[in-house]
Amino acid sequence: MLMIAIQNIKCRGCANTIEKGVLSIDEVSKVSAGLETSKVTVDTANESVMVSVKKKLAAMGYPEVGNANTVLHKATSFVSCASGRIGEK
């Protein structure tokens, strides 16, 4: 398992979006987004897939800690958050 610290995760809606989005990447078998830790854990046999994971997270508005967190990232994360809440019960 590999872990990445991310920015802009605010709620379970964000976590749902992150998990669904990252799980759609080939060679990712399991994903967990931690609200308290702001870390995403990825289960993959191929460590090079993390480049794709980081790009996907940034595109959804959740860039890696230490990378630029632009207004666009923040706005995109709000949309991703709302989308993730739609499927919540």
C-alpha atoms as a printed R data frame, in Angstrom:
   type eleno elety resid chain resno       x      y       z
1  ATOM     1    CA   MET     A     1   0.000  0.000   0.000
2  ATOM     2    CA   LEU     A     2   1.128  3.494  -0.831
3  ATOM     3    CA   MET     A     3   0.029  6.713   0.840
4  ATOM     4    CA   ILE     A     4  -0.249 10.311  -0.367
5  ATOM     5    CA   ALA     A     5  -1.089 13.388   1.725
6  ATOM     6    CA   ILE     A     6  -3.572 15.660  -0.053
7  ATOM     7    CA   GLN     A     7  -5.124 19.095   0.304
8  ATOM     8    CA   ASN     A     8  -8.770 20.270   0.308
9  ATOM     9    CA   ILE     A     9 -10.467 17.147   1.700
10 ATOM    10    CA   LYS     A    10 -13.339 18.434   3.828
11 ATOM    11    CA   CYS     A    11 -15.990 15.757   4.281
12 ATOM    12    CA   ARG     A    12 -17.217 12.274   3.441
13 ATOM    13    CA   GLY     A    13 -18.467 13.603   0.074
14 ATOM    14    CA   CYS     A    14 -14.880 14.497  -0.826
15 ATOM    15    CA   ALA     A    15 -13.694 11.066   0.310
16 ATOM    16    CA   ASN     A    16 -16.381  9.321  -1.773
17 ATOM    17    CA   THR     A    17 -15.328 11.242  -4.886
18 ATOM    18    CA   ILE     A    18 -11.646 10.549  -4.253
19 ATOM    19    CA   GLU     A    19 -12.187  6.839  -3.689
20 ATOM    20    CA   LYS     A    20 -14.378  6.434  -6.765
21 ATOM    21    CA   GLY     A    21 -12.037  8.473  -8.975
22 ATOM    22    CA   VAL     A    22  -8.817  6.772  -7.933
23 ATOM    23    CA   LEU     A    23 -10.392  3.313  -8.068
24 ATOM    24    CA   SER     A    24 -11.125  3.933 -11.767
25 ATOM    25    CA   ILE     A    25  -7.376  3.914 -12.509
26 ATOM    26    CA   ASP     A    26  -6.058  0.637 -13.916
27 ATOM    27    CA   GLU     A    27  -3.956 -1.380 -11.475
28 ATOM    28    CA   VAL     A    28  -5.554  0.211  -8.391
29 ATOM    29    CA   SER     A    29  -7.370 -2.476  -6.407
30 ATOM    30    CA   LYS     A    30  -8.349 -0.574  -3.262
31 ATOM    31    CA   VAL     A    31  -8.490  3.067  -2.124
32 ATOM    32    CA   SER     A    32  -9.179  4.697   1.217
33 ATOM    33    CA   ALA     A    33  -9.410  8.445   1.831
34 ATOM    34    CA   GLY     A    34  -8.892  9.488   5.458
35 ATOM    35    CA   LEU     A    35 -10.741 12.602   6.563
36 ATOM    36    CA   GLU     A    36  -8.816 13.048   9.801
37 ATOM    37    CA   THR     A    37  -5.405 12.481   8.240
38 ATOM    38    CA   SER     A    38  -5.978 14.023   4.772
39 ATOM    39    CA   LYS     A    39  -4.201 10.975   3.354
40 ATOM    40    CA   VAL     A    40  -5.194  8.656   0.557
41 ATOM    41    CA   THR     A    41  -4.057  5.038   0.792
42 ATOM    42    CA   VAL     A    42  -3.777  3.182  -2.502
43 ATOM    43    CA   ASP     A    43  -3.395 -0.572  -2.891
44 ATOM    44    CA   THR     A    44  -1.534 -1.343  -6.110
45 ATOM    45    CA   ALA     A    45   1.112 -3.793  -7.232
46 ATOM    46    CA   ASN     A    46   2.679 -1.161  -9.482
47 ATOM    47    CA   GLU     A    47   4.266  1.804  -7.687
48 ATOM    48    CA   SER     A    48   4.545  3.758 -10.951
49 ATOM    49    CA   VAL     A    49   0.739  4.047 -10.985
50 ATOM    50    CA   MET     A    50   1.106  6.723  -8.278
51 ATOM    51    CA   VAL     A    51   1.976  9.256 -10.983
52 ATOM    52    CA   SER     A    52  -1.494  8.674 -12.449
53 ATOM    53    CA   VAL     A    53  -3.060  8.769  -8.982
54 ATOM    54    CA   LYS     A    54  -1.480 12.161  -8.201
55 ATOM    55    CA   LYS     A    55  -2.598 13.595 -11.543
56 ATOM    56    CA   LYS     A    56  -6.139 12.287 -11.032
57 ATOM    57    CA   LEU     A    57  -6.315 13.718  -7.506
58 ATOM    58    CA   ALA     A    58  -5.080 17.137  -8.666
59 ATOM    59    CA   ALA     A    59  -7.604 17.131 -11.533
60 ATOM    60    CA   MET     A    60 -10.387 16.452  -9.002
61 ATOM    61    CA   GLY     A    61  -9.181 19.367  -6.831
62 ATOM    62    CA   TYR     A    62  -7.090 17.446  -4.301
63 ATOM    63    CA   PRO     A    63  -3.403 18.167  -5.043
64 ATOM    64    CA   GLU     A    64  -0.626 16.527  -3.070
65 ATOM    65    CA   VAL     A    65   0.576 18.402   0.017
66 ATOM    66    CA   GLY     A    66   3.561 20.505  -1.032
67 ATOM    67    CA   ASN     A    67   2.204 21.139  -4.522
68 ATOM    68    CA   ALA     A    68   0.416 24.309  -5.583
69 ATOM    69    CA   ASN     A    69  -3.143 24.580  -4.270
70 ATOM    70    CA   THR     A    70  -4.614 27.061  -6.708
71 ATOM    71    CA   VAL     A    71  -8.024 28.717  -6.688
72 ATOM    72    CA   LEU     A    72  -8.949 26.310  -9.486
73 ATOM    73    CA   HIS     A    73  -8.011 23.312  -7.313
74 ATOM    74    CA   LYS     A    74 -10.103 24.671  -4.460
75 ATOM    75    CA   ALA     A    75 -13.110 25.370  -6.687
76 ATOM    76    CA   THR     A    76 -12.854 21.951  -8.316
77 ATOM    77    CA   SER     A    77 -12.725 20.268  -4.899
78 ATOM    78    CA   PHE     A    78 -16.020 21.950  -3.942
79 ATOM    79    CA   VAL     A    79 -17.663 20.531  -7.072
80 ATOM    80    CA   SER     A    80 -16.122 17.109  -6.393
81 ATOM    81    CA   CYS     A    81 -17.346 17.316  -2.809
82 ATOM    82    CA   ALA     A    82 -20.903 18.039  -3.917
83 ATOM    83    CA   SER     A    83 -20.799 15.191  -6.422
84 ATOM    84    CA   GLY     A    84 -19.609 12.799  -3.732
85 ATOM    85    CA   ARG     A    85 -22.473 13.766  -1.440
86 ATOM    86    CA   ILE     A    86 -25.117 12.829  -4.006
87 ATOM    87    CA   GLY     A    87 -24.572  9.110  -3.410
88 ATOM    88    CA   GLU     A    88 -24.457  9.362   0.398
89 ATOM    89    CA   LYS     A    89 -27.236  7.984   2.531
